[in-house]
Amino acid sequence: MQVVLLTAGEGTRMRPLTESLPKPMLPVADRPLVAHGADAAVDAGASELILVVGYEAEAVREYFGEEYRGVPVEYAVQAEQLGTAHAVDCASDHLEGPFVVLNGDDLYDRASVDALLSADGPAVGTYRVDDPTSYGVFEVEDGVVTGIVEKPTDPPTDLVNVGAYRFPAEAREWLDVPMSERGEHEITDVLSKVVDERSVRTVAVERWLGCGRPWELLEANEWKLAELDRDLRGEVHEDADLRGEVHEDADLRGDVVVEAGATVDAGVVVEGPALIREGAEVGPNAYVRGATLLGEDTHVGNAVEVKNSVVMAGTHVPHHNYVGDSVLGRDVNFGAGTKVANLRHDGGDVYFTVKGDRVSTGRRKFGVVAGDGAKTGINTSLNPGVKLSAGATTAPGESVTRDR
């Protein structure tokens, strides 16, 4: 079964993290976001992966190459992002029979992907939510899809569309659908054609996360870091050589993975789940807790606390810093004494700017999002929900209450 992974979009809602990196390549635990879907597909028996690329395509090509875990990889270029049906249509020359389509920026539990690939005929992934009014909602009778309604005020079911489809071979001829009112060629219009022609079964997705905004990247890491296998004091992990250098006076608690080439110095306390990647340096006397990812070649130094955060490759948090519930991009540098506030005084949800609008993160605790290369002066204070664009700077002693 061929599996098409959609990875071409710009990911504007994830800015500033996607200013030079495609959203599907953002880190989630030990691999890029899209690799979790690719791995689920490979484990389910995919015969070929077809990645639809566009924005910053080279990052995707470099990671997956011509073969991924023994499965051939092909690439289709979507030069202009004109919708999901258009993206799959760009891959149509590679399609030879029934095929599966997965969103490259969504996470699915692996059993559900396996069930989709092994379904007997056309199928869609469905997920139950308490309030389906913000989603595409399936109309279903006896496990068969009869229609799909976008963002209904009176939803016919609580089964929403999660961007996971098993199409019959003839759907390749139905991909050229008219542009919708949103100005895109929608894959749901292709699905409607399939529903008219064939019986489309539902596949219940047990766990799903659409990862479109920075706090959802935190949630994605919370999910996948909770699945880490434990590796303490240089014990060999069954899937990889994870033998980082851990000082005898360090204290690792819970599920903590220290990769080969990483260093955990004296006086460090790490409370898992946490992943410390190759080349990372932690300590001395640092405190890492919560679901935290420290990327390759990061540095968390003396008297620094990092809590429930994603710290991407090459970033330095070196002296007397606090980073909580935050996402720091690549090559960020926090000056000594920089502190992140992650809680509003009134206890309300923290808001964040997405495409010019302040929206609720739905999180009571949320810190900052810093784009690649952002730098803070010493003793900078950063308010909850602040965004630092790529390359942004702050002055020494500055209190930052608005996006920079």
DABEL-V205615 format. One record per backbone hydrogen bond with DSSP energy under -0.5 kcal/mol. CO is the residue of the C=O (numbers start at 1). NH is the residue of the N-H. E is the energy in kcal/mol with one decimal. If there is no record, write none. Layout:
co = [CO CO]
nh = [NH NH]
e = [E E]
This chain:
co = [1 1 2 3 3 4 4 5 5 6 8 11 12 13 14 16 22 23 24 26 28 31 32 32 33 33 34 35 36 37 38 39 40 41 42 47 48 49 49 50 50 51 51 52 53 54 56 56 57 57 58 59 60 61 64 66 68 71 72 74 76 76 77 80 82 83 84 85 86 87 88 89 91 91 92 98 99 100 101 102 103 105 107 109 109 110 111 112 113 114 116 119 122 123 124 125 126 127 131 132 135 135 136 137 138 139 139 141 143 144 147 149 149 158 158 159 160 163 164 165 165 166 167 168 169 170 171 172 175 180 184 184 185 185 186 186 187 188 189 190 191 192 193 194 198 199 200 201 203 204 207 209 209 210 213 213 214 215 216 217 218 219 220 221 222 224 225 232 240 240 241 241 244 245 245 247 249 250 251 251 253 254 255 255 256 256 257 257 258 259 262 263 263 264 265 266 266 268 269 270 270 273 274 275 275 276 277 278 280 281 282 284 285 286 287 288 289 290 292 292 293 293 294 295 296 298 299 299 300 301 302 304 305 306 307 309 309 310 310 311 312 313 315 316 317 318 319 321 322 323 325 326 327 327 328 329 330 332 333 333 334 335 336 338 339 342 344 350 352 352 354 357 357 359 363 364 364 367 368 369 370 371 372 374 375 376 377 378 380 381 381 382 383 386 387 387 388 389 392 395 398 398 399 400]
nh = [47 48 100 5 50 6 102 7 52 104 55 14 15 214 17 19 25 26 34 33 31 28 35 36 36 37 38 39 40 41 42 43 44 46 45 72 3 51 74 5 52 53 76 7 78 57 59 60 60 61 62 63 64 65 67 73 71 68 49 51 53 78 79 82 185 87 88 89 90 91 91 92 94 95 95 2 167 4 165 6 106 211 209 112 113 114 115 116 117 118 119 121 201 166 203 162 205 160 134 135 137 151 161 149 140 146 147 144 202 141 139 137 151 129 160 138 127 103 125 101 167 123 99 171 172 173 174 175 177 183 180 186 85 86 189 190 191 192 193 194 195 196 197 198 200 201 145 124 126 206 109 107 211 212 216 217 218 219 220 221 222 223 224 225 226 227 228 235 237 242 243 260 246 247 264 250 267 252 253 270 272 256 273 274 231 258 259 276 244 262 245 265 282 247 268 284 285 251 288 253 272 292 257 277 294 259 280 297 263 300 265 303 303 269 306 271 308 292 275 294 295 311 277 298 314 281 301 317 283 304 320 287 323 289 325 293 311 312 328 295 315 331 299 334 301 302 337 305 340 307 367 310 329 370 312 332 373 316 335 376 318 338 379 322 382 366 347 361 354 359 357 354 359 352 350 344 366 385 327 388 329 374 391 333 394 335 380 397 339 383 400 341 386 369 389 404 371 392 375 398 381 400 401 383]
e = [-2.1 -0.9 -2.5 -0.5 -2.9 -0.5 -2.7 -0.7 -2.6 -1.7 -2.2 -1.5 -1.4 -0.5 -1.6 -1.5 -2.2 -2.1 -2.9 -2.3 -1.2 -2.8 -0.7 -0.8 -1.2 -0.7 -2.2 -2.8 -2.1 -2.2 -2.6 -2.8 -1.3 -2.3 -1.7 -0.6 -2.6 -0.5 -2.7 -2.6 -0.6 -0.7 -2.3 -2.1 -3.2 -1.3 -1.1 -0.6 -0.6 -2.3 -2.8 -1.4 -2.3 -2.5 -0.6 -2.3 -1.9 -2.9 -2.5 -2.7 -2.9 -0.6 -0.8 -1.1 -3.1 -1.9 -2.2 -2.4 -1.8 -0.6 -1.0 -1.5 -1.9 -0.5 -1.1 -0.8 -3.1 -3.6 -2.4 -2.1 -1.2 -1.8 -2.0 -0.6 -1.4 -2.3 -2.1 -2.0 -2.4 -1.9 -1.0 -1.5 -2.2 -3.1 -2.8 -0.9 -3.4 -2.8 -0.6 -2.0 -0.5 -2.4 -2.6 -3.0 -0.5 -3.2 -1.2 -1.8 -1.6 -2.8 -3.2 -3.4 -0.5 -1.7 -0.6 -2.6 -1.4 -1.1 -2.9 -2.5 -0.5 -1.8 -1.9 -1.6 -1.7 -1.7 -1.7 -0.7 -1.9 -1.8 -3.3 -0.8 -2.2 -1.0 -0.9 -0.8 -2.3 -2.1 -1.4 -2.0 -2.9 -1.8 -1.4 -3.5 -0.6 -0.6 -3.1 -1.9 -2.7 -0.6 -1.9 -2.5 -0.7 -1.1 -1.5 -1.2 -1.4 -1.9 -2.4 -2.0 -2.3 -2.1 -2.5 -2.8 -1.0 -1.1 -1.6 -1.5 -0.5 -1.2 -0.8 -1.0 -0.7 -0.5 -3.2 -2.1 -0.9 -0.5 -0.6 -2.5 -3.3 -0.9 -0.6 -1.8 -1.5 -0.5 -0.6 -3.0 -1.6 -2.1 -2.7 -0.5 -2.5 -3.0 -1.3 -0.6 -2.2 -3.1 -2.7 -3.5 -0.6 -1.5 -2.4 -0.6 -2.7 -2.9 -2.2 -1.4 -2.7 -2.9 -3.0 -0.7 -0.9 -2.3 -2.5 -2.9 -2.6 -1.4 -2.1 -0.5 -0.6 -2.9 -2.6 -1.4 -2.3 -2.4 -0.6 -3.5 -3.3 -1.2 -2.3 -2.8 -2.4 -2.4 -2.6 -2.3 -0.5 -0.6 -2.9 -3.3 -1.5 -1.9 -2.2 -2.3 -1.9 -0.7 -2.4 -2.5 -1.8 -3.0 -2.8 -2.3 -0.5 -2.3 -2.6 -0.8 -2.4 -2.8 -0.6 -2.1 -0.6 -2.1 -2.7 -1.4 -2.4 -1.4 -1.4 -2.6 -0.6 -2.9 -1.7 -3.2 -0.7 -2.5 -2.7 -0.6 -0.5 -3.0 -2.3 -2.8 -2.7 -1.8 -1.4 -2.4 -1.0 -0.6 -1.1 -3.3 -2.7 -0.5 -3.4 -3.1 -1.5 -2.0 -0.6 -2.8 -3.2 -2.4 -2.8 -1.9 -2.8 -0.6 -0.7 -2.5]
